[in-house]
Amino acid sequence: MNAQRIGVVFPGQGSQVIGMGQDVAAGNRRAAQLFSTASEILGYDLLELVRNAPQERLRQTQFSQPAIFATNIALYFAVGQTLRPVVSAGHSFGEFCSLTISGAVSFEDALTMVDARGKAMQLAAERTPGGMSAVLGMEASAILEVVNDVRGKTGTRVALANFNAPMQTVISGDLLGVRAAGDALLAAGAKRVVPLNVSGAWHSELMEPAVAAFSRAVEAAQVSLPQFDVISNLDARPYRDVATIRKHLIASITSEVRWHDTSLALLEYGLDSLVEFGASPVLASLAKRLPGVPPVHTVSDLAGVERFEQTLEPLVGRPA
């Protein structure tokens, strides 16, 4: 058997779409079972929510986080046992997906933590409304200078949150601060400033009120070392002890996401391919810009599952 070296990545908030996961749940027994289990844990029909909820409701983090997590995992396990990753990473809370497929946490415990995380963050967002915007065409150092100037002049709370690529950084903070920083960044030469499809100021100090409640959920969960490497998006290093996993999961609510560094760390594994599992393939486009990146696949629905399975068959000795 010729083993392919595969890296797996999962998107986080902002990747939700109405109807996600419907076809894979209808066409794959394992995926259907995962959604059924998720609904029991959450106390509401997750597939029904995703099928019929208004976009604004699905955008609320208490619903978007469980929906994204369950969809990502359902797409992954729909591929079956032929997939053997050597490394995985998730953007923001997408890391829960990586920890789940690696055996570090069970699906049930991971979803329980994700549900607690979403609810705690929703309360924090309602307490202090905020938002996020992607800044394109400007280096992070220049963005930081402008954002610090805006903070000083306006007294708002806005900061750099996600380092997605050398020329794509996300800012996060209160609504006035994000708008003021966006205007200032455009005036300073940013190519574009794009508001994100989120309902709060994730990865910022505005999420501090969510930390205590979420910490209790993390401490209550059973966590073990991953069966293959999972790269933390906080420091772009593989986890080597359980205490660090718990610490980083808790810190992820307010900490920056070092996704570009994480992506570079993934490439150090000499991958034959990189695959993103998620309803909206947002990480694949970033990956394709990396130097020396292997072929990148996206699995967003049942058809994507079937296409990706075909790329695995020649490498595991299965008949055509």
Secondary structure as UniProt FT lines:
FT   STRAND          6..10
FT   TURN            13..14
FT   TURN            18..21
FT   HELIX           22..27
FT   HELIX           29..42
FT   HELIX           46..52
FT   HELIX           55..59
FT   HELIX           61..78
FT   TURN            81..82
FT   STRAND          85..90
FT   HELIX           92..94
FT   HELIX           95..101
FT   TURN            102..103
FT   HELIX           107..127
FT   STRAND          130..136
FT   HELIX           140..154
FT   STRAND          158..165
FT   TURN            166..167
FT   STRAND          168..174
FT   HELIX           175..187
FT   TURN            188..189
FT   STRAND          192..195
FT   TURN            202..203
FT   HELIX           205..210
FT   HELIX           211..220
FT   STRAND          229..231
FT   TURN            233..235
FT   HELIX           242..251
FT   TURN            252..254
FT   HELIX           259..267
FT   TURN            268..269
FT   STRAND          273..277
FT   HELIX           283..287
FT   TURN            288..289
FT   TURN            291..292
FT   STRAND          296..299
FT   HELIX           302..312
FT   HELIX           313..315
FT   TURN            316..317
//
